[in-house]
Amino acid sequence: MIHTEITGEVAVLRLRHGKANTIDTELCRELADTLAEVERGGQRAVVLTGAGEMFSAGVDLLRLHDGGPRYITEFLPALSDAFLALYGFPRPVIAAVNGHAIAGGAVLAAACDRRVLNAAHGRIGVTELLVGVPFPLSAMEILRSAFGTSALSELTLLGETYGGEHALARGLADELAEPEEVLPRALELAHQLATIPPKTFAHTKAQIHRPFHERIAEHRTGDDAHVEQLWSSPESLTAIKSYVDKVLRH
């Protein structure tokens, strides 16, 4: 599900999971494990990208629908753990957003330190409420950290997706690149940041992230339990089924 390629001091992690690189329990666990392996291996930076024409379409709703409450109980903690493993990775992480980064895919991009977006075919958006479920606290705080509190309401409540200059203007992407240049530019940035002494970079990154990590640590237990109840409620399961039937099964 995750292919790792070492390029000098940079590890390129490529999501390879179905047509849309959707997120399920197994992908979450593999991402966390792979990041731990990269850290142990001594690589000084990471580039995260997707296989094919999609960065990630977010949570695997078909799996969610078919698995029901039992799967949700297993999946949500793994999802938060994966987001936090990426967000808390002590070395530079660049998102090469080669295609759409939607919902959970947008959170993966937000958890990286910089985002290079495909100018011709790449949109970023947080569409979870359109499906009928809320994000866990970890995802919301990562989005707040990356994009700011003032942008969070528009992103989450309206559920729109933004590409090109619109994504750049809203701070959802740091740079635009032509399709064939997305990965090379992300690698260039990764190699550039890899020249910073690792302990210095890690400490500065931890300083930037500290308020968000503290809020997550303080409130995650209670909020995650409430989010699980909401995802597992008959109302939410009906909304998920309606979305799956309308959008994904056709």
C-alpha distance (Angstrom), angle and dihedral (degrees) to the residues before:
residue distance angle dihedral
M1 . . .
I2 3.80 . .
H3 3.79 119.7 .
T4 3.81 115.6 -158.9
E5 3.78 122.9 -154.9
I6 3.79 122.3 179.2
T7 3.80 115.5 -143.1
G8 3.78 108.0 -179.1
E9 3.80 106.3 -63.0
V10 3.82 93.2 -14.5
A11 3.80 126.9 89.4
V12 3.80 114.0 -150.9
L13 3.81 110.7 -153.4
R14 3.79 112.9 -164.4
L15 3.80 120.4 -167.1
R16 3.81 109.4 -134.5
H17 3.76 108.7 174.9
G18 3.77 118.5 132.2
K19 3.76 125.3 -51.8
A20 3.81 95.6 -48.3
N21 3.82 102.9 29.8
T22 3.78 90.0 -117.5
I23 3.78 122.0 -171.9
D24 3.80 122.0 -113.1
T25 3.80 135.3 154.2
E26 3.79 94.5 -84.0
L27 3.80 94.3 49.8
C28 3.80 90.6 48.9
R29 3.78 92.5 52.6
E30 3.78 93.0 44.5
L31 3.80 92.1 50.3
A32 3.81 92.1 52.1
D33 3.82 91.3 46.2
T34 3.81 92.8 46.9
L35 3.80 92.6 51.1
A36 3.80 89.7 50.9
E37 3.82 89.7 51.2
V38 3.80 91.4 49.7
E39 3.79 91.0 51.0
R40 3.80 91.3 49.9
G41 3.79 89.9 46.3
G42 3.78 92.2 59.7
Q43 3.80 99.9 -122.7
R44 3.79 108.0 158.1
A45 3.82 99.5 -145.1
V46 3.80 142.3 15.0
V47 3.79 134.1 -142.5
L48 3.81 115.6 -160.0
T49 3.80 117.9 -160.3
G50 3.78 141.4 148.2
A51 3.78 134.1 -110.9
G52 3.79 119.4 -115.9
E53 3.79 119.1 -0.3
M54 3.82 97.8 -36.9
F55 3.79 130.8 77.1
S56 3.81 92.1 -165.7
A57 3.79 133.5 -45.0
G58 3.80 90.7 -152.7
V59 3.79 130.7 -121.8
D60 3.80 117.5 15.4
L61 3.80 96.9 -112.9
L62 3.78 94.1 -177.4
R63 3.80 89.6 58.2
L64 3.79 89.8 44.6
H65 3.78 92.2 50.7
D66 3.79 94.4 46.4
G67 3.80 94.8 43.2
G68 3.79 97.4 48.3
P69 3.82 124.4 -175.5
R70 3.81 95.0 -22.7
Y71 3.79 91.6 57.0
I72 3.81 91.9 43.0
T73 3.82 90.0 56.6
E74 3.81 89.1 54.8
F75 3.79 97.5 39.1
L76 3.81 105.4 48.5
P77 3.83 97.4 60.8
A78 3.81 89.9 46.4
L79 3.81 89.9 50.4
S80 3.79 93.1 52.5
D81 3.80 91.6 44.7
A82 3.81 91.0 52.8
F83 3.80 93.0 48.3
L84 3.80 90.8 49.3
A85 3.81 93.7 45.8
L86 3.80 88.7 56.9
Y87 3.80 96.0 40.3
G88 3.79 92.4 46.1
F89 3.81 96.6 44.7
P90 3.81 102.9 128.7
R91 3.80 97.3 -141.8
P92 3.81 130.6 66.1
V93 3.81 115.1 -70.6
I94 3.80 121.2 -169.2
A95 3.80 122.7 -168.9
A96 3.80 112.9 -141.5
V97 3.80 94.9 -161.6
N98 3.79 97.1 -160.6
G99 3.82 94.2 171.3
H100 3.78 140.6 -11.3
A101 3.81 118.2 -15.8
I102 3.79 104.6 -165.4
A103 3.82 131.3 176.3
G104 3.82 105.5 -39.8
G105 3.80 87.7 13.7
A106 3.80 88.5 58.7
V107 3.81 89.2 52.2
L108 3.81 90.4 52.6
A109 3.80 88.8 53.3
A110 3.80 91.4 45.3
A111 3.81 90.7 52.5
C112 3.81 89.6 62.4
D113 3.79 123.5 85.9
R114 3.81 96.1 -123.2
R115 3.80 134.0 14.0
V116 3.81 126.3 -148.4
L117 3.81 109.2 -168.8
N118 3.79 129.5 -156.8
A119 3.80 101.6 -111.9
A120 3.79 95.0 -155.9
H121 3.78 102.4 38.9
G122 3.76 114.6 15.7
R123 3.78 132.3 99.4
I124 3.80 129.8 177.7
G125 3.78 123.1 -157.7
V126 3.78 145.3 143.3
T127 3.80 106.9 -128.2
E128 3.79 102.2 160.5
L129 3.80 95.9 115.2
L130 3.81 89.9 54.5
V131 3.79 86.9 62.1
G132 3.80 91.1 48.0
V133 3.81 103.7 -110.3
P134 3.82 134.6 98.9
F135 3.78 127.1 -127.2
P136 3.81 119.9 -109.3
L137 3.79 116.0 -106.1
S138 3.80 94.0 -101.0
A139 3.80 91.0 60.2
M140 3.80 93.7 46.9
E141 3.80 93.1 50.2
I142 3.80 91.8 47.5
L143 3.80 89.6 51.7
R144 3.81 89.8 47.4
S145 3.81 90.8 50.0
A146 3.81 93.5 49.7
F147 3.80 102.1 38.1
G148 3.81 106.5 19.8
T149 3.78 133.7 -113.1
S150 3.81 94.0 -88.8
A151 3.81 91.6 60.0
L152 3.79 95.3 43.4
S153 3.81 97.5 81.1
E154 3.79 94.4 52.1
L155 3.80 92.4 45.0
T156 3.78 97.4 47.9
L157 3.80 104.6 30.8
L158 3.80 98.9 42.9
G159 3.79 95.1 38.3
E160 3.79 94.4 -152.3
T161 3.79 124.8 153.5
Y162 3.78 124.3 -135.3
G163 3.78 131.8 -156.4
G164 3.77 137.6 -175.3
E165 3.78 117.3 -12.4
H166 3.81 92.1 -0.3
A167 3.80 90.5 59.6
L168 3.79 90.7 45.0
A169 3.81 93.0 49.8
R170 3.82 91.2 52.4
G171 3.78 92.7 48.8
L172 3.80 93.0 -114.5
A173 3.79 88.8 124.2
D174 3.78 127.8 31.4
E175 3.79 95.1 -157.2
L176 3.79 139.8 9.6
A177 3.79 122.2 -139.1
E178 3.77 136.2 177.7
P179 3.82 112.3 -98.3
E180 3.79 95.5 -100.5
E181 3.82 91.6 46.4
V182 3.82 100.0 50.8
L183 3.80 96.6 89.6
P184 3.83 96.1 37.6
R185 3.81 90.9 51.2
A186 3.83 91.5 47.2
L187 3.80 89.1 50.4
E188 3.79 90.6 49.5
L189 3.80 90.7 53.7
A190 3.79 91.8 45.3
H191 3.80 92.4 52.2
Q192 3.80 89.6 47.0
L193 3.81 93.5 53.0
A194 3.80 90.9 41.9
T195 3.82 88.3 69.2
I196 3.82 90.2 68.3
P197 3.81 111.4 95.2
P198 3.83 104.3 -95.5
K199 3.82 96.8 -129.8
T200 3.80 91.2 49.4
F201 3.79 92.2 49.4
A202 3.82 92.4 45.4
H203 3.80 92.9 51.3
T204 3.80 93.8 48.0
K205 3.80 91.9 47.0
A206 3.81 90.2 49.7
Q207 3.81 90.0 51.2
I208 3.81 90.9 53.1
H209 3.80 93.4 46.6
R210 3.81 98.2 40.0
P211 3.86 98.9 97.0
F212 3.80 90.8 50.8
H213 3.80 94.5 45.9
E214 3.81 89.3 49.1
R215 3.80 93.1 52.5
I216 3.79 90.7 47.8
A217 3.80 92.5 48.4
E218 3.80 92.0 48.5
H219 3.79 99.0 46.2
R220 3.81 107.7 21.2
T221 3.79 98.7 95.9
G222 3.78 95.9 54.2
D223 3.78 96.0 36.6
D224 3.81 94.4 47.7
A225 3.80 90.7 52.8
H226 3.80 90.3 51.9
V227 3.82 92.6 46.0
E228 3.81 89.8 51.5
Q229 3.81 90.1 52.3
L230 3.79 90.5 50.5
W231 3.82 94.3 47.7
S232 3.81 90.6 47.7
S233 3.80 96.7 45.7
P234 3.82 118.7 113.8
E235 3.81 89.2 -118.5
S236 3.81 93.0 55.1
L237 3.79 94.2 42.6
T238 3.80 89.0 52.0
A239 3.81 90.5 49.6
I240 3.81 90.9 49.0
K241 3.81 90.8 49.3
S242 3.79 91.0 49.5
Y243 3.81 91.6 50.3
V244 3.80 92.8 45.6
D245 3.81 92.7 48.6
K246 3.79 93.4 45.0
V247 3.80 101.2 40.9
L248 3.79 112.0 16.6
R249 3.79 107.1 35.1
H250 3.79 94.8 54.6
